[in-house]
Amino acid sequence: MCGITGGMTHNGAPVEESLLRQMTDLINHRGPDGDGYFWGGDVALGHKRLSIIDIAGGQQPMYSQGKEFVLSYNGEIYNFQYLRRELEGLGHKFATQSDTEVLMASYVEWGEACVERLRGMFAFAIWDGPKRKLFLARDRLGIKPLYYVFLPNGDLYFASEMKSLLAIPGLPRKLKIDALEDYLTLGYVPDPKTIIEGVMKLPPATTLSLEKGASRPRMTCYWQPGIGVAGLTVSRSEDLLARLEDAVKMRMIADVPLGAFLSGGVDSSAVVGLMSRLNSEPIETCAIGSEDPLYDESGYAQIVADHFETSHRWRLVSATDRSLIDRIADVYDEPFADPSALPTYRVCGLAREKVKVALSGDGGDELFAGYRRHRFHMAEEALRSSLPMLVRRAVFGPLSAIYPKLDRAPQFLRAKSTFEALAKTSAQAYCQSVSRTPDRERKRWHSRRMKKILAGYHPHDRFTELANEVKGADPLSVIQYIDLKTYLCGDILTKVDRASMAHSLEVRVPILDHKFVEWGLRVPARERIVEGEGKAVFRNALRGFLPDETLDRAKKGFDVPTVNWLRNELADDTMSLGESDIFADSGLFNMLGIQQMAEEHVIGARDHHTSLWALIMLERSLKKLNLEMPTA
């Protein structure tokens, strides 16, 4: 696991050495074991290495045998041994035992099509000397990040994290208004956008190829999840477990100490169990607990640790550590409102004390429909499909407007969100269900100026586009496809990558092995949600392998008690939002609306904790980024 940087000038001027070194040093945490550079005049590559496989070899940037090609690479290719044998049969010679050299040889042999053969997580850059071409690529699910920017003069720069690009002199720092609205809605800025106009993320499963002298790059999507592929006639639990075990086994290849995160949930427990079955020694596991018993899952993690006899450690997350909030803003560069970033950051630090590689259970809910919102959406979809859109808008639109928001009422009386969802299209309704700040609250923040600049833009437009890409698929598969393209890479994988790499820890995600994902998406929807229970096929496969307490308990999620923090320990931070100079000076926010929401939450009249947390993290990020505000 590593950090990569690089640049290519448009007019033939050399890439400035001091700039590239500064960009690379800014991500030293991603690879403190070594660094390297390739200087090719108008093209240059930088690299920070975290040594995992073939510690003595595999230094980067790596040259091909004939020196025509140069590679800077971040990630792991889990099928590199298989590819190596194939390449040796084609006449390639190898000087190291690293997957880096196999990746290089794969490009030499198959060109840009090499990405189709890779099984792993990766972001890499290759300078193709013979073709005078820079080639960038990102893995299928977006596990590893890659940012890039074209400067006004046509120069291209890229890096593993946005903080490296912020070092570029003259980089335009204008806030991207639709990305801000995306963030305020979803709690993250979805790919390919960033919060800065012109700075982009390379989307998952995408390559970028730019030849010298070309006016624009060529972008290619080389893989799509198998939504709409003919489903399996019968789910086979034993087949599921065997396929997942294969994915876990591939991710246990390392020349350094290896462990796992263990939350006590089904996904991480399955990964830990399979690791234990594959390893003769106890697996190193770790967990984070909460001071609030309603959010503490450390006891469930201990049950699984005892069951598989792991070497287990855990620690508490404190609500009084305000410094961690600022640290999170540093780690994520652009605003990021998922509060589980805090315990994720802590559990990565805890893991790094003993291991250099950790396996996680991320991806199970997206793949097998494990979120509560999946079940709710399907229940709404049954009614939505039975009534024409005009009727639903006429009936449920007015109902949603007059029905009160009853935060403290029993669940069955909290119908406002349901009425709102039923008045929308399926894709629009799903956007609402994943929103950290619903439309009715977000509109209280918008100034007239912001409304004018937005010009009717709404983040659910992207959800509609994605739904249309898999038109005709069953409704559950459609929203899972949306999750894979938005929430998974934009929130979950971003959260884990930045938190882990901030501690120089590599995290591997076997459930997101693309072969396993392709197989899992073929399981019929009726076997993913059974009798109102999500992830049914996955739980059935694990019955008898995991403790019943793990399989039968309700899902809680890796969360922190922000609702209480913002009323107690962080009440001052909450109230100060209404007086924020950053927000007021931007001219984009209705400060009175923010102040009212903060007061309502602190006194306990309403629950706005997800919205207010998003504002707290936004304020921290904007202070650091110092962006130019857009004009109407």
N, C-alpha and C positions, 0 to 999 in steps of 0.2 A: 504494500500500500504506500502511496506516494503522493507528492504534489507536483503538478506540471505547470509550466509557463512557456510562453513563446511569443514571437512576433514576426511579421513579414511586412516590409515597407513597400509602398506602391510605386515610388519614384526611383528605386534603386539605391537610395541612401542606406548606409549600414544601420542596423538596429543598435541603439545606444547601449553599450555594455553596462554602464552604471544603472540604467533603468531596469534592465532585465535582472540584474543581480538583486536590486531592491525588491522587485516584484516577487522573486523567488524566496528571498529571506522572509518576506511577510507571511509565507506559509511554511515556515520551518517546522511548525508543529506537526505537519502532515508527513514529514520525513526527516527526523533529526539524526539519522544514522549516516548521512552522507549527501553530497550534492554534486552536480556536474552541469556542464554547459556545452552546447554546440554553437560555434560562431561561423556563420556562412555568409557574412556580409549583410545582404539585405534580408536574410532570414536567420533566426536564432532560436534555440530551444533551451529551456532551463529545467532542472529536475531536483527534487528533494526526495531522498529515499528512506523508506521504512523497511528494513530488511526482514523478509518473512521466509522466502524460499531461496535456496542457494545463496547463503549470506556472503560467502567469499566471492561469488560471481554475480552477474546480473547488474553490474553498474550501468548507470545511464547518465546522459543519452547514450544509446547503443547504436553502433554502426553495423551495417550489413558487411559481409565478408569482402565485398568489392568496394566498400566505403561510399556506394552511390546513394544509400538510403540511411536516414537517421531517425531514431525512435525515442520519444519521451512518453512514458506510459504509467498510468495509475490504475491499479486493480489486481485481479487474479484471474487467470485463465485455468479453470479447473480441469479441462480436458487436454491440457498441454502435453501430457505424456502420450496420449493417443495421437494427437496431431504430430508430435515429434516422430513417432514411428512411421507415420504416413509420409512425412517430409523426407525422412532418411531414405525411404524407398524410392523417392523421387530424385535422390542424389544430393540432398543437403547435408552438410557437415555441421556439427555443433561443438562449441568449445566450452560451454557451461551447462549446468543442470537447471537453468532458470526458465520460467515461462516467458520471460521477456524475449529471449533469443528465439523461442518458438513463434511468438507473435511476429517478430521481425521476419523470420523465414516465411511465415504464412503470407505476409504482404508481398514479399519478393516473388513467391510462387503464384498467388492468386489475385494479387492486386487489391483493389477496393472490395472485392467480393469476399475477402478473407473474414470479414465481420460475420458473415453468415455461418461460418464454421465454429465460431468461438462460443464456448459455454462458460459464462462467468460474469463478473462485474468489471467494467473497465471504462476509462476515458483516456484516449491517447492521441498523440500527434505524430505524424510521419512526414519528414521532408523527403520527397521523391525527386532526387537530383536529376535523373534522366528526363523527366517530364516537367521539371521546374515547377513542382506542384506541392502545396501544403495540404495534407489530408488529416482531418479531425474526425473522431468517432466516439460515440457514447453507447453504453450497453442497452439492452432491450427494455429493461424496466426502469432505467434511470437511477440505479443504485449509486453510481459514481457521478459527480457533477462536472460540468465543463461550461465556463462562461467565456464569452467573446465580445469584441466590440470593433466596429469599423470606425476609425476616426474621420473627421471631416476631410482630411487630406488623402483618404483611401487606405491608410495603414491598418493592418489587422493585428490585434493582440488577443491572446487567450490565456486562461488560467483556471486552476481548480477551484478557486474561490474569488469572489468579487473584490475582496480587499486588495488583491494584487493589481487589478485593473484601476483601482482608485489612485494608485501611485503614479499613473501616467500624467505627465504635465499637459495641461490643455484639454483633458478629458471633459467634455460637456457634462455638467451635473444638473440636469433639469429633471425635476420630478415628473414621472409618467403618470398622468392623471387617471387613466383607466386601470393601471396597475394598482394605484392607491385604492380605487374603488373595489378592485378584486380583493386586495388585502383586507379592507374593512369588512367585506362580506365573508370571506373564507378563512381569514386568519393567516394567510400566506400569499405570496405572489406566484401564480401558476406559470409553468413553462409555456412558452419560451420567453416570457416577459421577465424583467426585473423592475425594481422600483425606479430605476434611472432610465430615462429616454435614451435609446440607442444601445444600451448594454443588454445583451441577450444571454439566455441559457440555450445551449444546444439541446434540443428535445431528445428524450429517450429513443433508442432504436433509429438514430439519425446520424448520417455522415455529412460532413461539409468538405468540399473539395474546391480549392482555389488555385488556379494556375497563374503564373506570373504574366502580367499584361491583361488578364481577364478583368472585365468591368464589374463582374459580380460572381459570387460563389455558386456552386452547384450543390443543392441540398437533396439528399436521398433518404427516404424512410425504407429500411431494409427488413423490417419485421412488424407484424401486427398480431395481437392476441387473437386466438382462434374463436372469436365470437361468431355465432351462426354456423359453425362447423357441426356436422351431424353428431348428435349426442350419443353417449354410451347407452346401450339398451338396458344394462343392469349395472349398478355401481358395485364394485368389488372391493370390499374393505381391505382384504389382504393385499390386493394389488396396490392400493393407495399407500399402505404402510411400507411396502417393499420399494416403491418408487421414491418415497420420501427418504427412506434409509439410504438409498443410492445417492441422493442429493446431499445428505448429511455426510456420508462417507467421503465424497469428493472434497468437501469443505473442511475435512480434518487433516488434510495434507499441509504440513507446516514444519519448519525447522526451528521453531520457537515455541515457548509455552502457550497452551491453548485452553480456553474455558468457554463458559456460556452465561448469558443472562437468564435468570429464572424468576419470573414474576409470580408464578403459581397459576397462571392461566393455561388453557389447553395448548396453545401453540408453542410457547417456550418450554412447557413440560414435555411435549412430544419430542422436541429437538434434543432436550437434555436426556430423555430416556433412550433415544436412539444412539446418542453419543456414548452413553454408558454401556449399551449393548455392544458397541463397536470397540470399546477401549477396556483394557484389562485393569487399568489404574483408575481410582476415583476421579471424576471430572470436577474441575474447579468451577463452582457456580457462585453467583452473587446476586443480591437483591437490594432494593431500597424500600424502606418503610416510611410511614407518615405518622406524625404526632397525633393526627386526628384518626381515631379508630374507624370512622366511616370510610376512610380512604386507604387504610392500611391492609395490604395483602401479604405482608411478610410471613404471616402464619401459614397461609396456603403454600407459599414457596417452600417453607420448611417441611411441610408434609411430603412434597415431591422430592426434596433433597434427601429426606430420610428414606423414602421408598427406593430411590436409586443409589443411596449411600454415596452422595457426592460430598466433596469438601466445600462446605457452604459458608458464606459470610454475608452479613447484611448491616445496613446503617439507616438512620432516620434522616429525613429531609426536614429542616427547620423553617418555620414561617418567618423567622426574624432575620434571616440572612438577606438583607436588601442588596448587598454587594453582588449576589448571584444574579439578580435581575440585570444589572449593568453588564455583568460578564456575558450573559446570554446575548445581549445586544451586540457585544464585540464579536462573539463567536459566529453569529448568523449574518452579519453584515447588513442585510436588508431586514425590514420588520418581520417578525415571526411570532405569532400569538398563541401557539400551542403551549399551554402551561406545563405539559408533561415534558417539555424540553428541560425543565429544572431537574426532576429526578433522573432523566436520561443522562444528563451531564454528570450527575453525582454517581450513578451506577457505572458509567464508563471510567470515572476516576477510581472507583473501588476496584473494578476489574483490572485496571492497568497496574495495580500494585502487585499482582501475581502473574498476569498473562499479557501477551502481546497481541493475541487474536482471540476474539470472542464470537460465538455463534448466537444468533437471536432468532426469535420466533415471528418476526414481522412478516406480514403478507397473508396470514391465514384467514383473517376476516374479509379481506378484499377478494380472495380467491374462492372462498366457500360460503360467502354471505353470512358473516358472523355478527355484523353490527345490528343494533336494535332498529336503526333507521331503515335497514333493508326490509325488515318485517313490516314496519309501519307503512312504508311506501307500497308494498305489495297489497296490504289491506286497503289503502286508499285507491290503488290502481283498480281493484275490483269494482269499486263504486264509480271511479272516473271513466272506466270503459263502458259502463252501463248507461251513462247519460251523455248527451251531446254537449260540446263545449259551450254553446250559447246558453243552454239551460243551466249548466254549472256556474257560469259567470253570473247569470241573472239571479240565481238563488244563493250561492255561497259567497259571492263577492260582497253583497250588502250585509250578510250575516257576519262575515269576518270583520267588517267595519264597526258594527255596533256591539259585538260580543266582547266583554271585558277580558283582559289578560289576568288570569287568576293564578298567580304564582304559588299561593299557599293552599289552593283547593286540591281535593283528591284528583288523581290523574284523569278520571273519566269526565271531569268538569272542565279540564283545560282544553277546550275545543277550538280556541281562536286560530292556532296554527293549522289545525286540520281544515277548518273552513277556508283559510287562505290557500292551502295547498289544493283543495278541490276546485278552486276557481282558476287554477293554472293548468298549463300543459304538463305532461308527465315530467319532461326534462326541467321545466321551470320549477315545478314542485320539488324535484330532487335537489335542485340548487338551494332552495329554501331550507330543506331538511339538513343540509350539511353546513349551512351558514352559521358562523359564530355571531353575526349581528344581522337579524332579519331586517327587511326593508323598512318596516314601520319605525324601528329604532334608528337605523342609519339615516333616514330622512330627517330626523331631529338634529343631526349633526351638520347637514349640508347647508352651506351658505348659498345665497343667490348666485354668487360668482361660481361656486363649484358646480351647481346645477347647470349653469350656462356652459361651462367648459365640458362637462360630461356629455351634454347634448343628447340625452336619452340613452346613453350607454348603460348596459346592465350585464353583470357577470354571467347571468343565466344564458346569454347568447352563445357562449362557448359550450355550455351543456347541451344546448339544442343542436349545435354543429356536430358534437360527438355522437349524440343520439341518432342523428341522420346518417352518420357513417356506418352504423350497424342497424339500419332500418330493417324491420322484419324479424329481428331476433326477439326472443321472449323478453318481457319487461324486466325481469330480474337480471338477465345477462346484460341488458342495456345499461342499467345503473352501475353494475359491476365494471363494465367497460369504462364508464365515466370515471369511476373511482381509480382505475388503473392509470388513466390518462391525466388525472388531476390530483386527487388527495394522496394517493400512494407516493408518487414522486415528489409532489410539491410540499407535502407535510411530513409524512412518516419517514421517508428515506432521507429527506433533507435533515430532519431532526436528528436521526441516528448518525448520519455521516459527519455533520459538523461537531456534534457532541463527542463522538468517539475520536475523531482526528484531532480535536483540541487537546486530547490526552495521548496522542500518538498511539492510538489503539485501532487495530483493524477489526471491523465487524462484518461477518459473513451471514447471509440470509438464505438458508437452504430452501425454505418454502417458496422463494421467488426464483428458484432454478427455472429457466424458461421452458425446459422440457416438462417439468412438473406442472408449471402454469398451463401449458398447452393441454396437458392431460386433464387437469382439474377443471378447466373451463368447458370440457366436453361432458362433465357430469350433468345430467338433466336438472333443471331448476327445481323440479319436484323433489329431488333428493338432497338439495342444498338446504331448503327450508321445509321441515316436516312438522305438521301440527303446531305451527307457530314457533318452532325451535330452529334457530339458524345454525349453520355449520353442521347439519345433521350427519351427512356422510362422513365428515372428518371425525366427529365424536364416535360414530359407530365403529370406525376403523381402529380407534384407540381403546375401545371397551375391552377391559381385561389386561391392557398394557399399562394404562395410567390408573392411579387411585380413583375410586368412584367419587370421592369428595371433589376432585379436580374436574371431572367430567360433568357433574350434576349441579355445581354451584352456578349462580347467576354471574354473568360477565360484569366486571366493574370497570375495567380499563386502567391504564397506567396514568393516573391523574393526581392532582394535588388540590387541596381545599381552597381554591381561590375565592369562592363565594364568601367564606369566613375571613380569609386573610384581608380582603378588601374592606371589610367592615371593622376589623380589629387592628392587627399589627400594621397593615398597610393603609389604614383609613386616611392618614395624612396624604399619602400618594394619590389616593382616589380623589380626595377633595381638591387637590392642587391642579387636577386636570382642567377644571373650569377656569383656571387662571393661567394656563400655559401660554407663555410668550411664543413658543414655536407654533402652536395652533393659531393663536390670535394673529400673529404677523403674516401667516400664510394667506389669510383671507379666504380660506377654503371651508372653515368650520363655523357653525353657529355656536358660539361659546355659551350662550344661555342654555341651549339644549343639552350640552355636555354637563354644565353645572347642575341642571335639574336631575339628570340621570344619576350623577354621582351622589347627590343628596338623597334621592329616593333609595339608592342601594345602601348607603351607609346607615340610614335610620331604619332599614328593614322593610320599607314600604313596598319595594319591588326588588326583583332579582335581575340585575344587569351585569353580572360578574364577567360573562364572556366578552361582552362589548367593552366594558371598562378595562379589562386586561389587555384587549387589543389596542386600546388607546394608550395605555401605559407603555407597552412595548413599542408602539409607533413613535411616541414622543422620544423615548431613549434613542431609537435608531435615527430619527431625523436630526437630533442634536449632533450625532457623530458624522452623519453624511453631509450636512451643510449643503442642501440642494437648492437650486434655483426653482422658485415656484412658477408654474405655468401661468400664462396670461390669457384672458378671455378673448 
